[in-house]
Amino acid sequence: MLAVAALFFFMTNARAKVQCRVCVEFRGRSNCATALGPTEQAAREGAHTTACGPIASGMDEQIGCSRTPPAAVQCQPR
């Protein structure tokens, strides 16, 4: 089981070349999240989606939050 978990972790992170941290403010709430991706755009989108998760409830708010420009973005190569 441990070997399978290690293989999954390696395969998931092997292509990740960029790490981004995105902070989002939505309807008076804010949250930040970090994500990895093969490109900056993929990492930014992943972090933005993850940051919206805890502060948006329901599909309408999730969509609204995802369309909100981030309050802060920091990306760096891995």
WOZIWO-V418463 format. One record per residue. PHI is phi in whole degrees, 0 to 359 (none if undefined). BURIAL is b if it has 9 or more other ideal C-beta (glycine too) atoms within 8 Angstrom, else e. Layout:
phi = {PHI | PHI}
burial = {BURIAL | BURIAL}
This chain:
phi = {none | 297 | 296 | 295 | 297 | 295 | 296 | 299 | 300 | 296 | 294 | 290 | 266 | 296 | 271 | 287 | 249 | 227 | 240 | 235 | 243 | 237 | 247 | 234 | 245 | 214 | 51 | 81 | 243 | 220 | 201 | 237 | 210 | 241 | 216 | 251 | 199 | 288 | 229 | 297 | 298 | 296 | 294 | 296 | 298 | 297 | 292 | 296 | 299 | 293 | 295 | 288 | 312 | 285 | 254 | 239 | 245 | 87 | 295 | 300 | 291 | 300 | 294 | 299 | 294 | 295 | 270 | 281 | 299 | 295 | 285 | 206 | 221 | 226 | 236 | 208 | 290 | 264}
burial = {e | e | e | e | e | e | e | e | e | e | e | e | e | e | e | b | e | b | b | b | b | b | b | b | e | b | e | e | e | b | b | b | b | b | b | b | b | e | e | b | e | b | b | b | b | b | b | b | b | b | b | b | b | e | b | b | e | e | e | e | b | b | e | b | b | b | e | b | e | b | e | e | b | e | b | e | e | e}
